[in-house]
Amino acid sequence: MSQRISIINVGLDTTSYADTCDRIVTLVQQATSCYIIAANVHVVMTAYWDRSYRQVLENAEIVTPDGMPLVWGLRSLGVKSQQRVYGPDLMLAWCDRAAQEHLPIYLFGATVETLNKLEQKLKLLFPDLAIAGKHAPPYFEFDDPNFEVQLAEDIELISKSGAKVVFVALGCPKQEFWMSYAHNQLSAVMIGVGAAFDFHSGQVSQAPRWMMAIGLEWLYRFSQEPMRLWQRYLINNPCFVILFGIQHLRRIFQSPKARGDAKRRL
């Protein structure tokens, strides 16, 4: 049974690919409007600095441990068997399940070129997958006066497609905010998948699996786009280590056993 455990100030679900897909099937059957977030260190630290973004995460139906540091964090907090539930792999896992269950998906985000290549790739991997539609929205900001009009148009477009699950690839934190705005307006399960469209379309190369396994995916991505990602990795990562270290130490010294040992020493 999945439970939600906090790392710093973000609740993460102790889930797996199979469990998440099972829950999505149930949510689709219940016609639930909701969204799922794949959280990595960048997501957690963005929530630490931004209260409104933290609220978006609190309202998510599922928050998966997308990054290995979060997986290790959950294991250190007692969830010994926790595995990574990585956004791009979750996307493929759901496409496989959707093909079996005959549940149509929608691709929202990225560019027209990326979406066309992604659609071809998914149809090759999952011949029975129903792709109800795809849309690359123009650049927008949430404080733009035209945003609500554009949002309404996008929701109508997706609704008319009949899609049951919508993959949203707008990047963090934009995709999470977009899903929160669409929540309760769009009768579908939305899943934020970040760079998954770029990876699966072949537009951007993924880190080797061995680097992912030891938590060095960030280094690979940083080497590919240092000017764009330097702040994310060179500031957020050390801050995360410090903040989670403090949380972990507090947990150790506030545990019943630690308090009992302290009393005995007195």
C-alpha positions as CSV (number, residue, x, y, z in Angstrom):
1,M,0.0,0.0,0.0
2,S,1.4,3.4,-1.0
3,Q,2.0,6.0,1.6
4,R,3.3,9.6,1.4
5,I,6.5,10.4,3.2
6,S,8.1,13.9,3.3
7,I,11.5,14.7,2.2
8,I,12.4,18.3,3.3
9,N,8.9,19.7,2.7
10,V,7.6,17.6,-0.2
11,G,5.5,14.5,0.2
12,L,6.6,11.5,-2.0
13,D,4.5,8.4,-2.6
14,T,6.2,5.1,-1.9
15,T,5.0,3.7,-5.2
16,S,6.3,1.7,-8.2
17,Y,5.7,1.6,-12.0
18,A,3.1,-1.2,-11.6
19,D,1.4,0.4,-8.6
20,T,1.2,3.8,-10.3
21,C,-0.2,2.4,-13.5
22,D,-2.8,0.4,-11.5
23,R,-3.8,3.6,-9.8
24,I,-4.1,5.4,-13.1
25,V,-6.4,2.8,-14.4
26,T,-8.6,3.2,-11.4
27,L,-8.6,7.0,-11.7
28,V,-9.5,6.8,-15.4
29,Q,-12.4,4.4,-14.6
30,Q,-13.6,6.9,-12.0
31,A,-13.3,9.8,-14.4
32,T,-11.1,11.6,-11.9
33,S,-9.6,14.9,-12.8
34,C,-6.1,14.8,-11.3
35,Y,-2.4,15.1,-11.9
36,I,0.7,13.1,-11.2
37,I,4.2,14.6,-10.7
38,A,7.5,12.9,-11.1
39,A,9.7,14.6,-8.5
40,N,13.4,15.0,-8.6
41,V,15.8,17.2,-6.5
42,H,15.0,20.2,-8.8
43,V,11.2,19.8,-8.0
44,V,11.8,19.4,-4.3
45,M,14.1,22.5,-4.1
46,T,11.7,24.6,-6.3
47,A,9.0,23.7,-3.8
48,Y,11.3,24.7,-0.9
49,W,11.8,28.2,-2.4
50,D,8.3,28.7,-3.7
51,R,5.3,28.2,-1.4
52,S,2.7,28.3,-4.3
53,Y,4.6,25.5,-6.1
54,R,4.7,23.5,-2.9
55,Q,1.0,23.7,-2.7
56,V,0.7,22.4,-6.3
57,L,2.7,19.3,-5.2
58,E,0.5,18.8,-2.1
59,N,-2.5,18.7,-4.3
60,A,-1.1,16.1,-6.7
61,E,-2.7,12.7,-6.7
62,I,0.6,10.9,-6.9
63,V,4.2,12.3,-6.5
64,T,6.7,9.7,-7.6
65,P,10.4,9.6,-6.6
66,D,11.9,10.4,-10.0
67,G,15.5,11.1,-8.9
68,M,17.9,8.6,-7.2
69,P,18.7,11.0,-4.3
70,L,15.0,10.9,-3.4
71,V,15.0,7.1,-3.7
72,W,18.0,7.0,-1.4
73,G,16.3,9.5,0.9
74,L,13.1,7.3,1.2
75,R,15.2,4.2,1.8
76,S,17.1,6.0,4.7
77,L,13.7,6.9,6.1
78,G,12.7,3.3,6.3
79,V,11.3,2.4,2.9
80,K,14.0,-0.1,2.2
81,S,12.6,-1.5,-1.0
82,Q,11.8,1.8,-2.7
83,Q,12.7,1.9,-6.4
84,R,13.0,4.8,-8.8
85,V,9.8,5.8,-10.7
86,Y,11.4,7.9,-13.4
87,G,9.1,10.1,-15.5
88,P,10.3,9.0,-19.0
89,D,10.1,5.4,-18.0
90,L,6.7,5.9,-16.3
91,M,5.5,7.3,-19.7
92,L,6.5,4.2,-21.5
93,A,5.1,1.9,-18.8
94,W,1.8,3.7,-19.0
95,C,1.8,3.6,-22.9
96,D,2.2,-0.2,-22.6
97,R,-0.7,-0.4,-20.2
98,A,-2.8,2.0,-22.2
99,A,-2.3,-0.1,-25.3
100,Q,-3.5,-3.2,-23.4
101,E,-6.5,-1.4,-21.8
102,H,-7.4,0.5,-25.0
103,L,-7.2,3.9,-23.2
104,P,-6.3,6.8,-25.5
105,I,-3.5,9.2,-24.6
106,Y,-2.7,12.8,-25.5
107,L,0.7,14.5,-26.0
108,F,0.9,18.1,-24.8
109,G,4.1,20.2,-24.9
110,A,7.4,20.4,-26.7
111,T,7.5,21.4,-30.4
112,V,5.7,20.2,-33.5
113,E,8.8,18.5,-34.8
114,T,9.4,16.7,-31.5
115,L,5.7,15.6,-31.3
116,N,5.8,14.2,-34.8
117,K,8.9,12.2,-34.1
118,L,7.6,11.1,-30.7
119,E,4.3,9.9,-32.2
120,Q,6.2,7.8,-34.8
121,K,8.4,6.3,-32.0
122,L,5.4,5.4,-29.8
123,K,3.5,3.8,-32.6
124,L,6.5,1.7,-33.4
125,L,6.9,0.6,-29.8
126,F,3.2,0.2,-29.0
127,P,1.3,-0.6,-32.3
128,D,-2.0,-0.8,-30.4
129,L,-1.6,2.5,-28.6
130,A,-4.3,5.0,-29.3
131,I,-2.9,8.5,-29.5
132,A,-6.0,10.7,-29.5
133,G,-4.1,13.9,-30.3
134,K,-1.1,16.1,-29.8
135,H,-0.4,19.8,-29.4
136,A,2.6,22.0,-29.1
137,P,1.3,25.1,-27.4
138,P,2.9,28.5,-28.1
139,Y,5.2,30.0,-25.5
140,F,3.2,31.5,-22.6
141,E,3.5,32.9,-19.1
142,F,0.9,32.5,-16.4
143,D,0.6,36.2,-15.9
144,D,-0.1,36.9,-19.5
145,P,-3.6,38.4,-19.9
146,N,-4.3,35.8,-22.7
147,F,-3.3,32.8,-20.6
148,E,-6.8,31.9,-19.4
149,V,-8.2,32.1,-23.0
150,Q,-5.3,29.8,-24.2
151,L,-5.9,27.4,-21.3
152,A,-9.6,27.2,-22.1
153,E,-8.8,26.5,-25.8
154,D,-6.2,23.8,-24.9
155,I,-8.6,22.1,-22.4
156,E,-11.4,22.1,-25.0
157,L,-9.0,20.6,-27.6
158,I,-7.9,17.8,-25.3
159,S,-11.5,17.2,-24.1
160,K,-12.8,16.8,-27.6
161,S,-10.0,14.3,-28.4
162,G,-11.5,11.8,-25.9
163,A,-8.1,11.2,-24.3
164,K,-8.1,9.6,-20.8
165,V,-4.5,10.4,-19.9
166,V,-2.5,13.5,-20.9
167,F,1.2,13.6,-20.9
168,V,2.4,17.2,-20.2
169,A,5.9,18.1,-21.1
170,L,6.4,21.8,-20.4
171,G,9.4,21.5,-18.0
172,C,9.5,22.2,-14.3
173,P,7.8,24.2,-12.8
174,K,5.6,25.3,-15.7
175,Q,4.1,21.8,-16.4
176,E,3.1,21.4,-12.7
177,F,1.5,24.8,-12.6
178,W,-0.3,24.2,-15.9
179,M,-1.7,20.9,-14.6
180,S,-2.9,22.6,-11.4
181,Y,-4.8,25.2,-13.5
182,A,-6.3,22.5,-15.6
183,H,-7.2,20.4,-12.6
184,N,-11.0,20.0,-12.2
185,Q,-11.5,21.5,-15.7
186,L,-10.2,18.6,-17.6
187,S,-11.7,15.2,-17.0
188,A,-8.5,13.2,-17.4
189,V,-5.4,12.1,-15.6
190,M,-2.5,14.4,-16.3
191,I,1.1,13.3,-15.9
192,G,4.1,15.7,-16.0
193,V,7.0,14.0,-17.7
194,G,9.5,16.8,-18.2
195,A,12.1,16.0,-20.9
196,A,10.5,12.6,-21.8
197,F,9.3,13.9,-25.1
198,D,12.8,15.1,-26.1
199,F,14.3,11.8,-24.9
200,H,11.9,9.4,-26.6
201,S,11.8,11.4,-29.8
202,G,15.6,11.3,-30.1
203,Q,15.9,15.0,-29.9
204,V,18.0,14.8,-26.7
205,S,20.2,12.0,-25.5
206,Q,19.6,10.3,-22.2
207,A,22.3,9.6,-19.7
208,P,23.6,6.0,-19.7
209,R,21.7,3.7,-17.4
210,W,24.8,3.1,-15.3
211,M,25.1,6.8,-14.6
212,M,21.4,6.9,-13.6
213,A,21.8,4.0,-11.3
214,I,24.5,5.8,-9.2
215,G,22.8,9.2,-9.2
216,L,25.1,10.9,-11.8
217,E,22.4,11.6,-14.4
218,W,22.6,15.3,-13.4
219,L,26.3,15.4,-14.3
220,Y,25.5,14.0,-17.8
221,R,22.7,16.5,-18.4
222,F,24.9,19.4,-17.0
223,S,27.6,18.5,-19.5
224,Q,25.1,18.7,-22.3
225,E,23.5,22.0,-21.3
226,P,25.8,23.8,-18.8
227,M,24.5,27.3,-19.4
228,R,20.9,26.4,-18.9
229,L,21.3,23.9,-16.0
230,W,24.2,25.3,-13.9
231,Q,21.9,26.9,-11.3
232,R,19.7,23.9,-11.0
233,Y,22.6,21.5,-10.2
234,L,25.3,23.7,-8.7
235,I,23.0,25.5,-6.2
236,N,20.0,23.2,-5.7
237,N,21.9,19.9,-5.3
238,P,24.2,21.1,-2.5
239,C,21.3,22.8,-0.8
240,F,19.3,19.6,-1.0
241,V,22.1,17.6,0.6
242,I,22.4,20.0,3.5
243,L,18.6,20.3,4.1
244,F,18.0,16.5,3.9
245,G,21.0,15.9,6.1
246,I,19.4,18.1,8.8
247,Q,16.1,16.3,8.4
248,H,17.8,12.9,8.7
249,L,19.8,13.9,11.8
250,R,16.6,15.3,13.5
251,R,14.9,12.0,12.8
252,I,17.7,10.0,14.3
253,F,17.9,12.1,17.5
254,Q,14.1,12.5,17.9
255,S,13.4,8.7,17.5
256,P,12.1,6.9,20.6
257,K,15.2,4.8,20.8
258,A,17.5,7.9,20.6
259,R,15.4,9.6,23.4
260,G,15.6,6.4,25.5
261,D,19.4,6.2,25.0
262,A,19.7,9.8,26.0
263,K,17.7,9.3,29.2
264,R,19.9,6.3,30.1
265,R,23.0,8.4,29.7
266,L,21.6,10.9,32.1
